[in-house]
């Protein structure tokens, strides 16, 4: 969590899945900008390590006011979600205005 005078609160979720503690952080700090690693990476005997599209939807439900930057796709060997699939999912769930999927090298400012 990053906070500063005159700046939007930024939450970088990193390598996690959506679970109660993530929901609690969203509720407590109400970040305006959220960055999610969301490639759906999983290990065979352990399960998912990183959020997938359904986790992104859960974050959106918990923080519909926030801009959510979805990253970490197309560059992880054990990923189950790619950028094209995520773009389709975001469109199907009508999250285009709040869920942003930047292109490689793209810069976003808030």
Protein Blocks (a to p, Z undefined) as FASTA:
>chain_A
ZZdehiacdddebjadddfklmmmmmmnopabdcdddehpacfklopfbdcfklmmmmmm
mmmmbccddehihiafkbcbdfklmmmmmmmnopmmmmccddehiacdZZ
